[in-house]
Amino acid sequence: MRNAISFFAILCAGVPLAVPAMAAEDDAKCAALAAKTLTNVTIQKADAVKAGSYQPAEGPAQANLPAFCRIRATSKPTPKSNIQFEVWLPAEGWSGRLEMVGNHGNSAAIYFGEMATLIRAGSVAVGTDTGHTGNGEDYTFGEGNDDVIFDWVNRSMHESIVAAKSMVTSYYGKAQQYSYFLGCSTGGHQALTEAVRHPEDFDGILSGAAANNRTNLNLTYLARFLATHEAGNNTKMFLSHADLERVDHAVLEQCDAIDGVRDGVIANPKACKFDLTSLSCSKNKSGSECLDDKQIAAVQSMYNGTKRRDNGEVIYPGYPVGSEAVVGTKQGWAAYFFDGTDAQLPKRGGYFRKWVFNDPNWNWWNFDWAKDVDFARKRMAPLTDMTDTDMAAFSKHGGKLIMYAGLVDPVVSAYDTTAYYENLTKTNANAANFSRFFQVPGQGHCGGGPGATNLTFNMSADADHDMTVALHTWVEKGKAPERIVGTKYKEEGKPASGVAMTRPVCAYPKVQTYSGKGDTNDAANFQCR
């Protein structure tokens, strides 16, 4: 009783209570990191953040966070480099995992939301701005600066994770047990770069919708612009998102049921023999329902892929039927017909103006689809591309790789990702021991779409329902994933709205197939064949 009276007497008297020893110790450990010396790295901040909501000055507020140590640092591996990165270390309940999140497009954002998800799950989280500032359409950061271009999708991840591992050891007194990289789009590109060029950085890598065939992908964006505009006219686009929605509806009408279920999802687009001419105005369709010859030709060119002028080589593969305008989203081919900041400039036009040709007056209408293709590849591929599939060192390290691609992705063709994986299996005789690839029916770019596409980065799910957890399970317990059950909610992005549908997503080359019996909205009634 005496101790209780003394406690309340001190409290009522306004005398501050002592900070718990553990909290004070954690704060001191965090502050000590500010003085840590690392090769090429300067630490700007080492702040102990209390549990609850947190508002980083550089990004959006994050709620329901555990107490953590926030490190902000800069790496300068070359005199022109300026790689900003952050490391968030949970003060308690660390799982022993160190996980890095990838980036999207050319964005210089550090993805605090994804980092917050990771530390809530007990992982140390790492993110980087990839060594530049600016938005997704801004190419000025690499103008006349190849070092910074190379940092963007190559060096920034390696520099950040090497420093992060040293910080982990200093803070916890021991190294991480497992390290992971999780990325989609540019992040998927970064993921493959890490597996090939820095195979010992990560034990597990998740690569979605990888834009690794970067130069050829940007060439296909250029081809889209030219195919959908009157020759020499940057303002007159004759194929719209509404036109492409009409095509998508026709695709579903003809092919939705070929997988045994009419549900707005085509499980295997290659099995769809879509007759595009059924939409031709020459077949007596009304003006609001048909496509003219120019529009038909433009759509067909996107199915066929981008080709060279001289020898017919496919520079970049075509896009699957059903990807023209992704149902239930604003995604579609038309969003990549032109630059988001200038409708008279091709998508990724800055890549060519500022990086490839270094010419602000470069005229895309004069692009030579033979010699200029060779020039672009020679100039940019060593800096921005990752088409190498030799992962012998990654395999020897014990690394595990999961790749995925949305079959209605209008941005990165699922067929290009599939081709990369098939080459990987040819290059590495033991590919089945360390890699899996999943084609996701009805998924757009990195998510969304009419299918059961919620199957990544839900850290509260199990290995049967989330690729991220499946990767953890493979690395840590040796169980390789053969299928992941995806979920479609009644309202996209809102689990509380209830489950509309579940479907198995099968390890390639198997395809989800309805058994012919039972509820078609239940994954239990589908098999991988």
VOGU-3710 file (C-alpha; in Angstrom, 3 decimals, decimal comma):
1> mrnaisffai> 0,000/0,000/0,000  2,862/2,357/0,794  4,291/1,932/-2,708  0,868/2,606/-4,296  0,366/5,756/-2,191  3,832/6,988/-3,124  3,119/6,372/-6,834  -0,146/8,322/-6,850  1,329/11,070/-4,673  4,093/11,621/-7,194
11> lcagvplavp> 1,620/11,506/-10,094  -0,750/14,039/-8,499  2,124/16,300/-7,574  2,968/16,655/-11,254  6,391/15,078/-10,902  7,267/13,328/-14,213  7,548/9,583/-14,010  10,757/7,910/-15,102  10,778/6,627/-18,695  10,712/2,810/-18,701
21> amaaeddakc> 14,216/1,471/-18,998  13,494/-0,466/-22,188  12,063/2,587/-23,991  15,011/4,745/-22,941  17,416/2,042/-24,099  15,688/1,783/-27,480  15,784/5,559/-27,921  19,496/5,585/-27,123  20,194/2,752/-29,569  18,336/4,652/-32,275
31> aalaaktltn> 20,143/7,936/-31,577  23,488/6,128/-31,663  22,915/5,122/-35,277  23,278/8,769/-36,315  27,003/8,481/-35,615  27,452/5,221/-37,495  30,106/5,282/-40,226  29,271/3,493/-43,473  30,981/3,405/-46,869  29,455/6,026/-49,219
41> vtiqkadavk> 26,649/6,717/-46,705  25,696/9,747/-44,605  22,945/9,397/-41,996  20,800/12,534/-41,765  18,244/11,369/-39,209  17,936/8,741/-36,509  14,639/9,388/-34,735  12,845/7,236/-32,182  9,155/7,308/-33,143  6,486/6,479/-30,567
51> agsyqpaegp> 3,718/3,971/-31,270  0,540/5,328/-32,867  0,028/7,611/-35,850  3,020/9,205/-37,509  3,290/11,994/-40,076  6,589/11,957/-41,984  7,458/15,406/-43,296  8,192/13,789/-46,661  4,990/11,804/-47,093  1,462/10,883/-45,975
61> aqanlpafcr> 0,487/10,075/-42,402  0,614/6,438/-41,309  -1,671/5,069/-38,573  -1,419/2,245/-36,046  2,343/1,937/-36,124  4,486/0,224/-33,491  7,304/2,194/-31,897  10,229/2,243/-34,313  13,577/3,804/-35,117  13,423/5,851/-38,309
71> iratskptpk> 16,656/6,297/-40,250  16,977/8,612/-43,246  20,286/8,437/-45,099  22,046/9,245/-48,361  24,373/7,037/-50,375  26,839/8,490/-52,891  28,587/5,592/-54,630  29,658/8,018/-57,405  30,248/11,782/-57,257  26,963/12,339/-59,151
81> sniqfevwlp> 24,894/9,918/-57,084  22,423/11,078/-54,450  20,464/8,011/-53,307  18,066/8,821/-50,474  16,772/5,864/-48,498  14,967/5,072/-45,271  15,216/2,216/-42,793  12,448/1,658/-40,226  13,389/-0,671/-37,358  10,642/-1,906/-34,972
91> aegwsgrlem> 11,609/-1,230/-31,348  9,949/-4,455/-30,166  8,712/-7,703/-31,667  11,174/-7,829/-34,558  10,491/-10,911/-36,679  14,093/-11,248/-37,812  13,087/-10,202/-41,355  14,519/-7,306/-43,342  12,278/-6,328/-46,279  12,733/-3,731/-49,013
101> vgnhgnsaai> 9,928/-2,313/-51,150  10,357/-1,468/-54,826  9,281/1,614/-56,759  6,855/2,477/-59,551  7,572/4,218/-62,865  10,133/6,981/-62,579  8,663/8,197/-59,304  11,112/9,372/-56,655  8,646/8,597/-53,858  9,654/6,433/-50,930
111> yfgematlir> 6,638/4,219/-50,313  5,859/4,905/-46,667  2,511/3,064/-46,815  4,197/-0,182/-47,792  6,952/0,367/-45,246  4,271/0,889/-42,590  2,637/-2,429/-43,542  5,959/-4,183/-43,088  6,814/-2,803/-39,662  3,280/-3,570/-38,430
121> agsvavgtdt> 4,110/-7,183/-39,312  7,359/-6,979/-37,330  9,788/-6,590/-40,247  12,498/-3,998/-40,693  11,407/-1,953/-43,735  13,604/-0,287/-46,361  12,654/2,095/-49,172  14,565/4,339/-51,580  13,913/7,299/-53,885  16,198/5,518/-56,424
131> ghtgngedyt> 18,589/8,449/-56,477  16,552/11,299/-57,913  13,655/13,687/-57,457  10,632/14,233/-59,700  7,477/12,477/-60,862  6,816/9,545/-63,168  7,052/11,513/-66,440  10,117/13,579/-65,581  13,318/12,479/-67,297  15,391/15,557/-66,488
141> fgegnddvif> 17,073/13,753/-63,590  19,118/11,596/-65,966  19,768/14,201/-68,646  23,507/14,083/-69,285  23,986/11,948/-66,178  24,359/8,230/-66,849  25,413/7,556/-63,264  22,025/8,664/-61,968  20,184/6,683/-64,657  22,103/3,594/-63,559
151> dwvnrsmhes> 21,287/4,309/-59,908  17,551/4,422/-60,743  16,890/0,734/-61,522  20,255/-0,776/-60,667  22,494/0,595/-57,954  20,052/2,272/-55,534  18,573/-0,962/-54,149  21,965/-2,563/-53,550  23,434/0,515/-51,871  20,386/0,869/-49,638
161> ivaaksmvts> 20,130/-2,751/-48,524  23,844/-3,132/-47,774  23,684/-0,096/-45,486  20,400/-1,277/-43,956  21,913/-4,633/-43,006  24,703/-2,892/-41,133  22,160/-0,711/-39,298  20,157/-3,801/-38,311  23,220/-5,410/-36,763  24,082/-2,257/-34,826
171> yygkaqqysy> 20,538/-1,703/-33,560  19,588/-5,265/-32,591  23,038/-6,648/-31,863  22,572/-9,353/-34,493  21,998/-9,672/-38,224  18,662/-10,327/-39,876  17,669/-13,952/-40,351  16,065/-13,354/-43,754  16,040/-10,554/-46,318  13,374/-9,906/-48,968
181> flgcstgghq> 12,681/-7,603/-51,897  9,060/-6,924/-52,881  8,334/-4,985/-56,079  5,954/-4,506/-59,001  6,348/-2,656/-62,336  9,618/-0,711/-61,960  9,852/-2,539/-58,639  9,533/-5,829/-60,519  12,348/-4,660/-62,795  14,461/-3,761/-59,744
191> alteavrhpe> 13,715/-7,191/-58,295  15,124/-9,060/-61,310  18,147/-6,752/-61,372  18,893/-7,704/-57,784  18,566/-11,427/-58,488  21,028/-11,229/-61,384  23,488/-8,479/-60,394  23,477/-8,702/-56,597  22,412/-12,295/-55,894  23,449/-12,263/-52,220
201> dfdgilsgaa> 21,449/-9,182/-51,243  18,164/-11,027/-50,734  16,989/-14,491/-49,742  13,568/-14,035/-51,338  12,414/-11,826/-54,208  8,884/-11,025/-55,404  8,738/-9,542/-58,911  5,412/-8,430/-60,367  4,673/-7,007/-63,841  8,371/-6,411/-64,368
211> annrtnlnlt> 9,236/-3,546/-66,720  12,729/-5,002/-67,125  12,669/-5,038/-70,947  12,724/-1,269/-70,574  13,995/0,074/-73,884  11,811/-2,224/-75,980  8,800/-1,452/-73,768  9,313/2,273/-74,320  9,615/1,617/-78,039  6,196/-0,028/-77,980
221> ylarflathe> 4,717/3,038/-76,235  6,148/5,124/-79,058  4,633/2,754/-81,616  1,238/3,079/-79,893  1,308/6,854/-80,282  2,209/6,653/-83,964  -0,417/3,960/-84,609  -3,260/5,964/-83,064  -2,612/9,415/-84,567  -2,948/10,840/-88,036
231> agnntkmfls> 0,516/10,822/-89,613  2,457/13,888/-88,536  -0,423/15,154/-86,384  0,217/15,067/-82,636  -3,231/16,323/-81,698  -5,553/14,056/-83,670  -5,873/10,719/-81,889  -8,418/8,440/-83,527  -8,625/5,592/-80,995  -10,074/6,403/-77,564
241> hadlervdha> -10,560/4,613/-74,271  -14,263/4,340/-75,126  -13,375/2,604/-78,403  -11,183/0,174/-76,513  -13,941/-0,553/-73,999  -16,062/-1,551/-76,999  -13,314/-3,942/-78,089  -13,010/-5,373/-74,589  -16,754/-6,009/-74,406  -16,591/-7,857/-77,731
251> vleqcdaidg> -13,665/-9,963/-76,505  -15,639/-11,026/-73,445  -18,719/-11,735/-75,518  -16,740/-14,089/-77,747  -14,340/-15,680/-75,253  -15,516/-15,308/-71,662  -17,074/-18,774/-71,535  -14,201/-20,750/-73,084  -12,838/-21,581/-69,619  -16,197/-23,039/-68,609
261> vrdgvianpk> -17,437/-20,043/-66,638  -18,989/-16,787/-67,837  -17,663/-14,403/-65,191  -15,973/-11,485/-66,961  -12,556/-13,183/-66,735  -10,637/-15,061/-69,435  -8,386/-17,582/-67,699  -6,262/-18,267/-70,797  -6,254/-15,391/-73,338  -4,155/-17,396/-75,822
271> ackfdltsls> -7,056/-19,808/-76,195  -9,284/-16,903/-77,313  -9,490/-16,644/-81,105  -11,008/-13,197/-81,110  -12,399/-11,928/-84,425  -11,585/-8,218/-84,366  -13,251/-7,719/-87,739  -16,592/-8,388/-86,062  -16,393/-4,730/-84,981  -15,620/-3,404/-88,446
281> csknksgsec> -17,909/-0,708/-89,805  -17,830/-2,592/-93,096  -19,950/-5,262/-91,419  -22,892/-2,871/-91,123  -22,392/-1,841/-87,505  -23,813/1,533/-86,562  -21,369/4,416/-86,211  -21,426/4,306/-82,414  -20,672/0,595/-82,273  -18,085/-0,028/-84,962
291> lddkqiaavq> -14,413/0,649/-85,680  -13,159/2,000/-88,977  -10,225/0,531/-90,883  -7,619/2,775/-89,187  -8,894/1,840/-85,756  -8,973/-1,861/-86,604  -5,383/-1,667/-87,854  -4,223/0,155/-84,708  -5,800/-2,400/-82,364  -4,426/-5,291/-84,407
301> smyngtkrrd> -0,919/-3,822/-84,244  -1,109/-3,928/-80,447  -2,121/-7,573/-80,500  0,687/-8,350/-82,975  3,454/-6,513/-81,119  5,911/-3,820/-82,185  8,059/-4,834/-85,152  11,186/-3,667/-86,955  10,871/-2,135/-90,399  13,635/-4,163/-92,049
311> ngeviypgyp> 13,382/-7,774/-90,884  10,070/-8,038/-89,049  11,691/-8,793/-85,678  9,190/-8,424/-82,842  10,728/-5,685/-80,724  8,155/-6,140/-77,966  5,380/-8,762/-77,859  1,730/-7,941/-78,288  -0,813/-7,584/-75,495  -3,352/-10,254/-74,508
321> vgseavvgtk> -6,958/-9,868/-75,587  -8,900/-8,406/-72,683  -6,201/-5,883/-71,751  -7,565/-3,115/-74,017  -9,586/-1,422/-71,241  -9,507/-3,164/-67,874  -13,025/-3,693/-66,523  -13,694/-1,933/-63,225  -10,618/0,317/-63,428  -9,322/3,344/-65,329
331> qgwaayffdg> -6,492/1,227/-66,706  -6,229/0,652/-70,438  -4,049/1,013/-73,502  -5,199/4,588/-74,107  -3,501/5,807/-70,912  -0,199/4,915/-72,593  -0,867/6,495/-75,970  0,557/9,843/-74,832  2,477/11,517/-72,025  0,373/12,212/-68,942
341> tdaqlpkrgg> 1,665/15,788/-68,713  1,567/16,623/-72,434  -1,031/15,015/-74,723  1,053/15,922/-77,796  4,047/13,909/-76,587  4,293/10,102/-76,797  4,281/8,205/-73,525  7,866/8,039/-72,260  8,799/10,561/-74,937  11,236/12,110/-72,474
351> yfrkwvfndp> 13,155/8,836/-72,425  13,990/9,374/-76,087  14,314/13,154/-76,112  16,477/13,498/-73,020  18,239/10,159/-72,668  18,434/8,345/-76,002  18,966/11,206/-78,464  19,684/14,103/-76,070  17,729/16,337/-78,440  14,857/18,574/-77,233
361> nwnwwnfdwa> 13,660/18,843/-80,859  13,649/15,120/-81,570  10,773/14,334/-83,945  9,219/10,916/-83,340  7,527/10,961/-86,737  10,974/10,553/-88,300  11,923/7,584/-86,119  13,552/4,828/-88,175  12,249/1,454/-87,021  15,544/-0,241/-87,858
371> kdvdfarkrm> 18,656/1,900/-87,354  17,094/4,023/-84,577  16,008/0,867/-82,762  19,616/-0,318/-82,793  20,825/3,087/-81,603  18,321/3,220/-78,725  19,208/-0,271/-77,563  22,952/0,329/-77,708  22,626/3,632/-75,870  20,176/2,627/-73,143
381> apltdmtdtd> 20,091/-1,140/-72,584  23,280/-1,248/-70,445  21,830/1,489/-68,225  18,151/0,624/-67,957  17,434/-2,953/-69,070  17,552/-6,335/-67,327  17,014/-9,125/-69,833  19,761/-11,392/-68,454  18,240/-14,586/-67,007  21,371/-16,186/-65,535
391> maafskhggk> 20,510/-16,692/-61,863  23,053/-19,386/-61,027  24,602/-17,258/-58,278  21,191/-16,403/-56,813  20,298/-20,089/-56,765  23,633/-20,997/-55,167  22,962/-18,401/-52,470  19,723/-20,251/-51,738  17,507/-17,472/-53,059  13,869/-17,971/-54,042
401> limyaglvdp> 12,066/-15,981/-56,744  8,322/-15,562/-57,314  7,224/-13,704/-60,443  3,695/-12,748/-61,468  1,947/-10,964/-64,330  -1,631/-9,772/-64,792  -3,195/-11,259/-67,905  -5,094/-8,029/-68,642  -2,199/-5,709/-67,794  -2,305/-2,875/-70,382
411> vvsaydttay> 1,083/-1,468/-69,344  3,562/-4,356/-69,223  2,548/-7,206/-71,511  2,068/-10,483/-69,648  3,528/-12,154/-72,728  6,827/-10,310/-72,248  7,049/-11,405/-68,605  6,171/-14,950/-69,668  8,937/-14,892/-72,287  11,455/-13,777/-69,652
421> yenltktnan> 10,431/-16,608/-67,339  10,605/-19,177/-70,124  14,124/-17,965/-70,952  14,993/-18,201/-67,261  13,977/-21,860/-67,222  16,123/-22,516/-70,286  19,142/-20,703/-68,851  18,926/-22,331/-65,425  18,483/-26,108/-65,488  17,434/-26,037/-61,813
431> aanfsrffqv> 14,908/-23,201/-62,233  12,139/-25,280/-60,642  14,167/-25,405/-57,432  14,248/-21,646/-56,927  11,588/-19,956/-59,092  7,837/-19,859/-59,673  5,761/-17,765/-62,085  2,054/-16,983/-61,823  -0,127/-15,587/-64,604  -3,047/-13,855/-62,867
441> pgqghcgggp> -6,330/-13,987/-64,840  -8,250/-10,734/-64,815  -5,493/-8,692/-63,175  -4,468/-5,281/-64,505  -1,174/-3,538/-63,829  0,037/-4,665/-60,385  -3,553/-5,215/-59,245  -7,185/-4,427/-59,869  -9,334/-5,765/-62,662  -12,286/-8,135/-62,926
451> gatnltfnms> -10,495/-11,192/-61,533  -9,656/-12,462/-58,055  -6,560/-10,284/-57,920  -6,007/-9,576/-54,224  -3,111/-11,918/-53,519  -0,035/-9,871/-52,589  1,174/-7,825/-49,623  -1,583/-8,780/-47,175  0,725/-9,650/-44,311  -2,127/-10,996/-42,171
461> adadhdmtva> -3,002/-13,699/-44,739  -1,463/-17,162/-44,967  0,826/-18,696/-47,577  -2,143/-20,120/-49,486  -3,674/-16,670/-50,008  -0,781/-14,226/-50,364  2,346/-14,368/-52,537  4,364/-12,355/-50,027  3,639/-14,819/-47,234  4,167/-17,702/-49,671
471> lhtwvekgka> 7,638/-16,306/-50,390  8,397/-16,155/-46,653  7,216/-19,738/-46,259  9,312/-20,980/-49,171  12,490/-19,295/-47,937  12,019/-20,101/-44,261  10,293/-23,497/-44,366  11,194/-24,880/-47,778  7,612/-25,167/-49,080  7,337/-23,954/-52,684
481> perivgtkyk> 3,976/-22,473/-53,755  2,097/-24,292/-56,516  -1,063/-22,187/-56,335  -2,221/-19,053/-54,531  -5,899/-18,363/-53,871  -6,809/-14,862/-55,022  -9,791/-12,907/-53,705  -12,173/-10,459/-55,324  -14,093/-8,229/-52,918  -17,582/-6,909/-53,569
491> eegkpasgva> -16,033/-3,428/-53,478  -12,484/-3,186/-54,787  -9,961/-2,596/-52,018  -12,540/-3,025/-49,249  -12,355/-6,435/-47,540  -15,140/-5,374/-45,177  -17,544/-5,315/-48,154  -17,365/-9,090/-48,317  -15,913/-11,668/-50,704  -17,408/-11,804/-54,174
501> mtrpvcaypk> -15,179/-14,549/-55,568  -12,084/-16,637/-54,888  -9,987/-18,369/-57,538  -6,762/-20,334/-57,602  -3,862/-18,688/-59,409  -1,720/-21,505/-60,755  2,028/-21,878/-61,066  2,895/-21,573/-64,773  2,214/-23,279/-67,120  -0,901/-24,629/-65,389
511> vqtysgkgdt> -4,217/-22,794/-65,771  -7,206/-22,538/-63,431  -9,959/-24,843/-64,662  -13,520/-25,196/-63,392  -14,327/-28,726/-62,216  -17,818/-28,467/-63,664  -19,532/-28,756/-60,296  -20,224/-26,400/-57,425  -20,229/-22,649/-56,869  -18,169/-20,929/-59,551
521> ndaanfqcr> -17,278/-18,184/-57,056  -15,463/-20,673/-54,811  -11,820/-21,554/-55,486  -12,445/-25,050/-54,078  -14,292/-25,910/-57,281  -11,338/-25,117/-59,548  -8,211/-27,084/-60,333  -4,809/-26,206/-61,763  -4,262/-28,145/-64,981
//
